[in-house]
């Protein structure tokens, strides 16, 4: 059971980092623009570049470690680094929300506001990375192609998809309430009392 949990947690974290890197690279300015809008960090372009590079490095290194099937120390370092990165994302999102700063989260190509669901997703991913690092001895490597790896990959792909779309799925844009007609307006009478 610990092999399944460790494997799903590991592959979910790495797949999410991979998806996040791809989303950021498809629209590179989105994260920097969001950081500039929040007005929390200095040099938003440099911070955005560092964040995207960190995601790419962690994803790539983790995938290589899983494909080689050796280097458990390297995989643990990737998982601890991922937990720290997602923890920073969660803390930043919490700070932005608590200070009432508006703007996009900058976490994908789609414009999504910084909601509690963005913070929840980052927190869940940080927790998954920590769980995987503690259970790293039972992670199924990608080099072992068998039924258990297939189950882990299917479950991880499902969790990655669900977590990635969680903020968008839970976001309800504010709807403008339609102006209700008054009896005078419905008869075409203007404010001056004359028919319009």
RASUL-V600854 format. One record per residue. N is the residue number from 0. RES is the residue in one small letter. SS is DSSP state (hx for helix, st for strand, lp for the rest). PHI is phi in whole degrees, -180 to 180 (999 if undefined). OMEGA is omega in degrees with one decimal (* if undefined). Layout:
BEGIN
N/RES/SS/PHI/OMEGA
N/RES/SS/PHI/OMEGA
END
This chain:
BEGIN
0/x/lp/999/-179.8
1/x/hx/-67/176.9
2/x/hx/-65/178.7
3/x/hx/-66/-179.6
4/x/hx/-62/-179.1
5/x/hx/-64/-179.1
6/x/hx/-66/-179.8
7/x/hx/-63/179.4
8/x/hx/-62/-178.4
9/x/hx/-63/-177.4
10/x/hx/-67/177.0
11/x/hx/-64/179.2
12/x/hx/-62/-177.3
13/x/hx/-68/177.1
14/x/hx/-65/178.2
15/x/hx/-65/176.5
16/x/hx/-62/179.1
17/x/hx/-66/178.4
18/x/hx/-64/-179.8
19/x/hx/-62/178.0
20/x/hx/-62/179.8
21/x/hx/-63/179.0
22/x/hx/-63/-179.3
23/x/hx/-67/-179.6
24/x/hx/-73/178.1
25/x/hx/-74/175.4
26/x/lp/-144/-170.4
27/x/lp/-60/-175.2
28/x/hx/-81/-173.5
29/x/hx/-61/-178.0
30/x/hx/-68/179.4
31/x/hx/-62/178.0
32/x/hx/-64/179.0
33/x/hx/-65/178.9
34/x/hx/-64/178.1
35/x/hx/-66/179.0
36/x/hx/-66/-178.8
37/x/hx/-70/-179.0
38/x/lp/52/177.8
39/x/lp/-110/-175.2
40/x/lp/-105/173.9
41/x/lp/-76/177.1
42/x/lp/52/-176.8
43/x/hx/-60/180.0
44/x/hx/-67/179.4
45/x/hx/-66/179.4
46/x/hx/-66/178.5
47/x/hx/-63/178.4
48/x/hx/-62/178.9
49/x/hx/-64/179.9
50/x/hx/-64/-179.2
51/x/hx/-66/178.3
52/x/hx/-64/178.5
53/x/hx/-64/177.6
54/x/hx/-60/-178.9
55/x/hx/-63/-179.7
56/x/hx/-65/179.5
57/x/hx/-65/179.9
58/x/hx/-63/-178.6
59/x/hx/-62/-179.5
60/x/hx/-65/178.7
61/x/hx/-65/179.2
62/x/hx/-66/177.5
63/x/hx/-62/179.6
64/x/hx/-63/178.7
65/x/hx/-71/179.3
66/x/hx/-70/178.6
67/x/hx/-73/-179.6
68/x/lp/75/177.1
69/x/lp/-126/179.3
70/x/lp/78/179.7
71/x/hx/-60/178.7
72/x/hx/-64/178.5
73/x/hx/-66/179.6
74/x/hx/-66/177.2
75/x/hx/-64/177.9
76/x/hx/-62/178.1
77/x/hx/-64/-178.3
78/x/hx/-68/177.6
79/x/hx/-66/176.6
80/x/hx/-62/177.9
81/x/hx/-66/177.5
82/x/hx/-61/178.7
83/x/hx/-65/-179.2
84/x/hx/-64/179.1
85/x/hx/-67/175.2
86/x/hx/-64/176.1
87/x/hx/-64/177.4
88/x/hx/-60/-179.4
89/x/hx/-65/178.7
90/x/hx/-64/178.2
91/x/hx/-63/179.4
92/x/hx/-62/178.3
93/x/hx/-64/178.9
94/x/hx/-65/179.9
95/x/hx/-60/180.0
96/x/hx/-68/-176.8
97/x/hx/-71/178.3
98/x/lp/-90/176.3
99/x/lp/74/179.3
100/x/lp/-78/-178.3
101/x/lp/-94/175.3
102/x/lp/133/-179.8
103/x/st/-72/176.0
104/x/lp/-77/-179.7
105/x/lp/72/-174.2
106/x/lp/-90/177.4
107/x/lp/-158/178.5
108/x/lp/-68/-177.5
109/x/lp/-81/177.8
110/x/lp/-73/176.3
111/x/lp/-123/177.8
112/x/st/-72/176.9
113/x/lp/-75/-178.8
114/x/lp/-109/175.3
115/x/hx/-63/179.2
116/x/hx/-72/174.9
117/x/hx/-66/178.0
118/x/hx/-65/180.0
119/x/hx/-63/179.4
120/x/hx/-61/179.4
121/x/hx/-63/179.2
122/x/hx/-66/178.9
123/x/hx/-63/-179.7
124/x/hx/-67/175.7
125/x/hx/-64/177.9
126/x/hx/-64/178.2
127/x/hx/-63/179.1
128/x/hx/-65/177.6
129/x/hx/-67/178.5
130/x/hx/-59/-179.8
131/x/hx/-63/179.8
132/x/hx/-68/178.5
133/x/hx/-73/-179.0
134/x/lp/-105/-172.2
135/x/hx/-62/-179.5
136/x/hx/-69/-177.7
137/x/hx/-111/178.6
138/x/lp/-73/178.6
139/x/lp/-80/-179.4
140/x/lp/-72/-179.3
141/x/lp/-69/179.8
142/x/lp/-76/-179.6
143/x/lp/-97/-176.7
144/x/lp/-85/176.1
145/x/lp/-148/-175.8
146/x/hx/-64/-179.1
147/x/hx/-65/176.5
148/x/hx/-67/178.9
149/x/hx/-62/178.4
150/x/hx/-63/-179.9
151/x/hx/-62/-178.8
152/x/hx/-66/177.6
153/x/hx/-64/179.4
154/x/hx/-65/180.0
155/x/hx/-65/178.3
156/x/hx/-63/178.1
157/x/hx/-65/-179.8
158/x/hx/-65/178.5
159/x/hx/-62/179.4
160/x/hx/-62/-179.9
161/x/hx/-63/-179.3
162/x/hx/-66/-177.6
163/x/hx/-64/-177.1
164/x/hx/-91/-178.3
165/x/hx/-55/-179.0
166/x/hx/-61/-179.8
167/x/hx/-69/-178.8
168/x/hx/-69/-176.7
169/x/hx/-92/-178.8
170/x/lp/-80/175.5
171/x/lp/-116/-179.8
172/x/lp/-61/178.1
173/x/lp/-65/-180.0
174/x/lp/-99/176.2
175/x/lp/-73/178.8
176/x/lp/-78/-179.5
177/x/lp/-67/-179.6
178/x/lp/-70/-178.8
179/x/lp/-81/-179.7
180/x/lp/-71/174.6
181/x/lp/-93/179.6
182/x/hx/-57/-179.2
183/x/hx/-67/-179.7
184/x/hx/-68/-178.6
185/x/hx/-68/177.0
186/x/lp/-93/177.2
187/x/lp/83/-179.4
188/x/st/-92/-179.2
189/x/lp/-87/-177.4
190/x/lp/-64/-179.0
191/x/lp/-76/177.6
192/x/lp/93/180.0
193/x/lp/-99/176.9
194/x/st/-61/-178.4
195/x/lp/-89/*
END
